[in-house]
Amino acid sequence: MEITPDLTTYSLLFFGFVLGLRHATEADHLAAVSTIVSERKSLFSAALVGGLWGVGHTIALFVVGLIVILLKLQISESVEAKLESVVGLMLVILGVNAVRKILSSKTIHAHTHDHSGHEHKHLHTHADETAEASHHRFSPRSVVVGMIHGLAGSGALMFIILPLIESPVVALAYIVVFGIGSIGGMMLMSFLLGLPFHLTAGRFGALNTGIRWCSGIFSIGLGMFIVYEKLLMA
């Protein structure tokens, strides 16, 4: 089979799409998204979190890629390390926020009951209705998290892929299809991450809380490791 320029371009774009799908499975991406998904009880809402993350990720990559291609700039390894350390710090903040919401998600109320002429007070815990209502509101947090991840991941993209692409149009198209792949991949991963939260919500409250704790602690631990590796060890 003859290798034509068109076939080479299509193959490159397909390769970018596949890489975008794979890119969504990286540990720091999953850790960040899981802390947001842990607040969702709807699988649709969980998948939407991943989609919004992918949109933010693609916007950041496209803007940085456009600047690099037009101005022929290069991202130094030191700048890339600093951007990745920002991701680590963000993971710590997301994890701490997830833990904070777990600790404040239940309130204790005293109820008085009358049994055979005798009043008794019982303590009950109820989920915070305000927090529950916020689960259904649109939040730009997923987009912002995706943009920060996109900025941090732009270094590897610029170093490895874009220098090999001669046409600026093809290079930008590569970023777009890479972004589409990452959107689809993260929507799928967010859906899968949302399954345990969805299945344990309500009937298995203790298990649901335990999974949320794991998500928050993992995000904090991974974030601290990234900051240590990229910034303190540099």
C-alpha positions in Angstrom: 0.0 0.0 0.0 1.3 3.4 -1.0 1.9 5.9 1.9 0.4 9.2 0.7 0.7 12.5 2.6 -3.1 12.3 3.3 -2.8 8.9 4.8 0.1 10.0 6.9 -1.9 13.0 8.2 -4.9 10.9 9.0 -2.8 8.3 10.7 -1.2 11.1 12.8 -4.5 12.5 13.8 -5.8 9.0 14.7 -2.7 8.5 16.8 -3.5 11.8 18.6 -7.0 10.7 19.3 -5.8 7.4 20.8 -3.2 9.2 22.9 -5.9 11.5 24.1 -8.0 8.5 25.3 -5.0 7.1 27.1 -4.1 10.5 28.5 -7.3 10.5 30.5 -6.2 7.4 32.5 -3.2 9.1 34.1 -3.2 8.9 37.9 -3.1 12.7 38.7 -6.1 13.2 36.3 -8.1 10.4 37.9 -7.2 11.6 41.4 -8.4 15.2 40.7 -11.6 14.1 39.0 -12.5 11.5 41.6 -12.6 14.2 44.3 -15.3 16.0 42.3 -17.1 12.9 41.2 -17.3 11.8 44.9 -19.8 14.6 45.4 -22.1 13.3 42.6 -24.8 10.7 43.1 -25.9 10.7 39.4 -23.8 8.8 36.9 -24.8 11.4 34.2 -23.4 14.1 36.5 -20.3 12.1 37.1 -19.7 11.7 33.3 -20.4 15.4 32.8 -17.6 16.2 35.3 -15.1 14.3 33.0 -16.4 16.0 29.9 -16.0 19.5 31.4 -12.5 18.5 32.6 -11.7 17.5 29.0 -13.0 20.8 27.6 -10.8 22.8 30.0 -7.8 20.6 29.3 -8.3 21.0 25.5 -8.7 24.8 25.8 -5.4 25.1 27.7 -3.5 22.9 25.3 -4.9 24.7 22.2 -4.0 28.1 23.5 -0.5 27.1 24.5 0.0 25.2 21.3 -1.2 28.1 19.2 1.3 30.4 20.9 4.1 28.0 20.6 3.4 27.3 16.9 2.9 31.0 15.9 5.7 32.4 17.9 8.0 29.4 17.7 8.5 29.3 21.4 9.8 26.5 23.5 8.7 25.4 27.0 11.8 24.7 29.2 12.0 21.7 31.4 12.2 24.0 34.5 8.9 25.7 33.5 7.3 22.3 32.9 8.4 21.1 36.3 6.9 24.2 38.0 3.6 23.7 36.1 3.5 20.1 37.2 4.1 21.2 40.8 1.1 23.5 40.5 -0.9 20.4 39.6 0.4 18.7 42.8 -0.6 21.6 44.9 -4.0 21.6 43.2 -4.4 17.9 44.1 -3.7 18.6 47.7 -6.3 21.4 47.8 -8.9 19.2 46.1 -8.2 16.4 48.5 -8.4 18.6 51.6 -11.6 20.1 50.3 -13.0 16.6 49.8 -12.1 15.6 53.3 -13.6 18.9 54.7 -16.9 18.2 52.9 -17.0 14.7 54.4 -16.5 16.1 57.9 -19.1 18.8 57.4 -21.6 16.8 55.3 -23.7 15.6 58.3 -25.4 17.6 61.0 -26.8 16.3 64.3 -30.3 17.0 65.4 -32.1 16.2 68.6 -35.7 14.9 68.2 -38.2 14.5 71.0 -40.4 11.4 71.0 -43.3 10.6 73.4 -43.5 7.0 74.5 -46.3 6.2 77.0 -46.3 9.6 78.4 -42.6 9.8 78.7 -40.5 12.1 76.5 -37.2 10.9 75.1 -34.7 12.8 73.1 -32.9 11.0 70.3 -29.9 12.2 68.2 -30.1 11.7 64.5 -27.7 12.6 61.6 -29.0 14.2 58.4 -27.1 14.9 55.2 -26.5 18.6 54.7 -29.3 19.6 52.3 -27.4 22.6 51.0 -24.4 20.5 50.0 -26.8 18.0 48.4 -28.5 20.7 46.4 -25.1 22.0 45.1 -24.5 18.6 43.5 -27.0 19.5 40.7 -25.6 23.0 40.0 -23.2 23.7 37.2 -19.7 24.4 38.6 -16.7 25.6 36.6 -14.4 23.8 38.9 -14.0 20.8 36.5 -13.1 23.1 33.7 -10.5 25.0 35.8 -9.0 21.8 37.0 -8.8 20.5 33.4 -7.1 23.8 32.3 -4.5 23.5 34.9 -3.8 19.9 33.9 -3.6 21.1 30.3 -1.0 23.7 31.0 1.1 21.2 33.0 0.8 18.6 30.2 1.6 21.1 27.4 5.3 20.7 27.9 5.4 17.0 26.9 3.1 17.7 24.0 5.3 20.5 22.6 8.6 18.6 23.1 7.6 15.3 21.7 4.9 15.7 19.1 4.6 19.3 17.7 8.3 19.5 16.5 7.7 16.5 14.3 4.7 18.1 12.5 5.7 20.5 9.7 2.2 22.0 9.0 0.8 24.4 11.6 -2.7 23.5 10.6 -2.1 19.8 11.1 -0.4 20.6 14.4 -3.4 22.4 15.6 -5.7 19.7 14.3 -3.6 17.2 16.2 -4.2 19.2 19.5 -8.0 19.2 18.7 -8.3 15.5 18.1 -6.1 14.8 21.1 -8.5 17.0 23.1 -11.5 15.1 21.8 -9.9 11.9 22.8 -9.2 13.1 26.3 -12.8 14.4 26.6 -14.2 11.0 25.6 -11.7 9.1 27.7 -12.3 11.2 30.8 -16.1 11.0 30.5 -15.8 7.2 30.4 -13.4 7.2 33.4 -15.6 9.6 35.4 -18.6 7.4 34.7 -16.6 4.4 36.0 -15.3 6.3 39.0 -18.9 7.4 39.8 -20.2 3.9 39.9 -19.0 3.1 43.5 -20.3 6.4 44.8 -23.6 5.9 43.0 -24.1 2.4 44.2 -23.3 3.1 47.8 -25.1 6.4 48.1 -28.1 6.2 50.5 -28.3 2.6 51.4 -24.6 2.1 52.3 -23.7 5.4 53.8 -20.7 4.2 55.8 -19.2 2.5 52.8 -19.8 5.6 50.6 -18.1 7.8 53.2 -15.2 5.4 53.3 -14.7 5.6 49.5 -14.9 9.3 49.7 -12.2 9.3 52.4 -10.0 7.1 50.2 -10.5 9.5 47.2 -9.5 12.6 49.3 -6.5 11.0 51.0 -5.2 9.6 47.7 -5.4 13.0 46.1 -3.6 14.6 49.0 -0.9 12.0 49.0 -0.3 12.0 45.2 -0.3 15.8 45.2 2.4 16.0 47.9 4.5 13.4 46.1 4.3 15.4 42.8 5.3 18.7 44.6 8.2 16.9 46.3 9.4 15.3 43.1 9.0 18.2 40.7 9.8 21.2 42.9 11.7 20.2 46.0 13.9 17.6 44.2 14.7 19.8 41.2 
